[in-house]
């Protein structure tokens, strides 16, 4: 291995993550969001939800899905230019170190981005990756590039959808809100369809981990229920490991595989419907 007297290189400072104004990947990132904010409408989300809700596309295990992810580079992510499976193990291992007693939470780290296999099913990146936001109501301030990417979105000109609550009731709960279509909602549907034996928190974290305007910026609180507020700390806890483990050295995946296969066998074994 490397000489032990070598100083480890300092990682990125936390403020350097999620920089949407500069960096070598920025054009790619902006373009992904421009397309997303143009095409994610109420009608589009309903269509995709119906298309994928029956989980009838293919059958594969969690590990098979994870291996597929190696073919996906997330074009909305200004921080990562390496395959997603590494990120899955990094996140899971970070959680495992901090929460050794919650094996189900370790598994959530591994599962949280598996919905990105949608890219390999032919979905464009803007319908898979990136931050999510509610459709059917006014776009809030903290949505990434929110001030300059929605001008072509027809919903912004629809009076039903352009007020603060839009088509929703105040406090209706995120469970009753249509989120922009992407890997969060898809993976949540897969977990539900296949009856993953995980606690409610696990389903919730997967479903809303990309909803940064809410969990990181405090927007859309007017739609949330008490249950959402109770779940918020869990989403933030996952996010800590999702975001800030990206700078660590790439894990030895072969070595970790057996441990995670054990968790998969316990909570979501065998061939699943996707």
Beta strands, then each sheet from edge to edge (+ up, - down):
strand 1: 59-60
strand 2: 272-273
sheet 1: 1+ 2-
end
